[in-house]
Amino acid sequence: EYIHSITMPPAPYVRPSDIWINAGAKYSACASDQSAAIAFGWTVSKGLAFDLPKALLRTTGAELRIARGSLVPGASYHLQLDGRLDTGEPSTASRVFTVGFSALVAGIAGGSRTVSRSDEATLLDGSASHDPDVCPLSALASCVDVALTFEWKCRLGDGSPCRLRATNEVVVLGSSEVLSVNLAALSLSNDP
């Protein structure tokens, strides 16, 4: 007799990363042959319960690799490990896991640089931003994520909002991927 187990890395499990899972086995003290080979078979199906007809992945071996990009963020998956001794004695272990959502990557093209207050048209370009669940790094150059939205904010060093020099109103910036900002029109202090 033996007991087998599934060893998974700690969560979170996210679409842009491979998931490596290992099978383990421990023979009971009364097992007559504690060196008998065990054949392992893996089945991954979407949902909370095992569903062989809807299996997304079936493979054999002591190690399972679920390739990046193959699972859906927010979905739960049932993982079943079937083991069988050479003598035919079967055993099953299972786990349910959920794929999380990856953090958005916010990036401003051009990086960090110093600009002059007299610059009337400073360009802010958020095109380096992406959702890794939609656009993996390997396809970033050709990927378009129509659901990605932008929100730009202007803050002073103390955290207070930027204001217009002429009216002292809080600056409201656009919501496009690329934005032109007139720095000469901004007040650089909290003083009215």
C-alpha positions in Angstrom: 0.0 0.0 0.0 1.1 3.5 -0.7 -0.1 7.1 -0.4 0.7 9.7 -3.0 0.6 13.5 -2.8 0.7 16.6 -5.0 3.3 19.2 -4.2 2.5 22.7 -5.7 4.4 25.9 -5.3 2.6 28.5 -3.1 0.0 30.7 -4.8 -0.5 33.0 -6.6 -0.7 31.1 -9.9 -0.8 33.6 -12.8 -1.2 33.2 -16.6 2.2 34.6 -17.6 4.1 31.9 -15.5 4.6 28.2 -15.9 3.3 26.1 -13.0 5.5 23.1 -12.0 3.8 20.4 -9.9 5.3 17.3 -8.5 4.0 13.9 -7.5 5.2 12.2 -4.3 4.6 8.7 -2.9 5.1 7.2 0.5 4.8 3.4 1.1 3.0 2.2 4.2 5.2 0.3 6.7 3.3 -2.9 5.9 3.9 -2.7 2.1 5.5 -5.9 0.9 7.6 -4.1 -1.8 8.6 -0.6 -1.0 10.6 -0.2 -4.2 7.8 -1.0 -6.6 7.6 1.5 -9.5 4.6 3.8 -9.6 3.2 5.2 -12.9 1.7 8.6 -12.5 -1.0 10.2 -14.7 -2.2 13.8 -14.5 -5.5 15.4 -15.5 -6.3 19.1 -15.4 -9.9 20.2 -15.9 -11.5 23.5 -15.6 -13.9 23.9 -12.6 -14.1 22.7 -9.0 -14.9 19.1 -9.8 -13.0 16.5 -11.8 -14.4 16.3 -15.3 -12.5 13.9 -17.6 -14.5 14.7 -20.8 -13.5 18.4 -20.4 -9.9 17.8 -19.5 -7.6 20.5 -20.7 -4.4 18.6 -20.1 -3.6 14.9 -19.7 0.0 13.7 -19.3 2.1 11.2 -17.4 5.2 11.3 -15.2 6.2 12.4 -11.7 6.3 16.1 -12.8 3.7 18.2 -14.4 4.3 21.5 -16.2 1.3 23.7 -17.0 2.6 26.1 -19.6 2.3 29.8 -19.2 -0.7 31.3 -21.1 -2.7 28.1 -21.0 -5.0 28.9 -18.0 -7.6 31.7 -17.6 -7.2 34.3 -14.9 -10.0 34.1 -12.3 -10.9 30.5 -13.2 -10.6 27.5 -10.9 -9.0 24.2 -12.0 -9.3 20.6 -10.7 -6.0 18.7 -10.7 -6.1 14.9 -10.4 -3.1 12.7 -10.0 -3.7 9.0 -10.6 -1.0 6.6 -9.4 -0.7 2.9 -10.1 1.8 0.3 -8.8 3.3 -2.3 -11.2 1.0 -4.7 -9.3 -2.0 -2.7 -10.5 -2.9 -1.1 -7.1 -4.4 2.4 -7.8 -4.5 5.5 -5.8 -5.8 9.0 -6.5 -5.0 12.5 -5.1 -6.5 15.8 -6.2 -6.3 19.5 -5.6 -8.3 22.5 -6.7 -6.5 25.8 -7.4 -7.5 29.2 -8.8 -5.5 31.3 -11.3 -5.1 34.9 -10.1 -5.0 38.1 -12.1 -1.6 39.5 -12.8 -0.7 43.0 -11.7 -0.9 45.6 -14.4 2.4 46.9 -15.6 2.5 50.7 -15.8 5.3 52.2 -17.8 6.1 55.6 -19.2 8.1 55.5 -22.4 11.3 57.4 -22.2 11.8 56.7 -18.5 12.7 59.2 -15.9 14.1 62.5 -17.0 14.2 66.2 -16.1 12.2 68.6 -18.1 12.0 72.4 -18.1 9.1 74.3 -16.8 9.2 76.4 -20.0 8.4 73.2 -22.0 4.9 73.9 -23.4 4.4 70.4 -24.8 5.8 67.7 -22.6 4.8 64.3 -23.9 3.7 61.6 -21.5 3.6 58.2 -23.3 2.0 55.3 -21.5 2.4 52.9 -24.4 4.9 50.8 -22.3 2.0 49.8 -20.0 0.3 46.5 -20.4 -1.8 43.7 -18.9 0.4 40.6 -18.7 -2.7 38.4 -18.7 -3.6 39.8 -22.2 -0.3 40.8 -23.7 2.7 38.6 -22.6 6.1 40.1 -23.0 6.9 37.8 -25.9 4.1 39.3 -27.9 4.1 42.8 -26.5 5.2 44.6 -29.7 2.2 43.2 -31.7 -0.4 42.9 -29.0 -3.2 45.4 -28.6 -5.3 45.4 -25.4 -8.5 47.4 -26.2 -9.7 47.0 -22.6 -6.6 48.8 -21.1 -7.5 52.3 -19.9 -5.3 55.2 -18.7 -5.7 57.7 -15.9 -3.0 60.4 -15.5 -2.6 62.4 -12.3 -0.3 65.3 -11.4 0.9 65.6 -7.9 3.4 67.9 -6.2 6.2 66.6 -4.0 4.0 66.8 -0.9 1.3 64.8 -2.5 -1.1 67.6 -3.1 -2.7 67.9 -6.6 -1.2 70.2 -9.3 -3.1 73.4 -10.0 -3.3 75.7 -13.0 -1.3 78.9 -12.5 -4.0 81.1 -14.1 -7.1 79.9 -12.1 -5.7 77.7 -9.2 -8.0 74.9 -10.3 -6.9 71.3 -9.9 -5.3 70.0 -13.1 -7.4 67.4 -14.8 -5.4 65.4 -17.3 -6.8 63.3 -20.1 -7.3 59.6 -20.2 -5.4 58.7 -23.5 -2.4 56.5 -23.8 -0.3 59.5 -25.0 -0.8 62.9 -23.5 0.8 66.4 -24.1 1.1 68.6 -21.0 1.9 72.3 -20.9 4.2 72.6 -17.9 4.3 76.4 -18.2 0.6 76.4 -17.2 1.1 74.5 -13.9 1.7 76.0 -10.5 4.6 74.3 -8.7 3.5 75.1 -5.2 0.4 75.0 -2.9 0.4 78.8 -2.6 -2.7 80.4 -4.2 
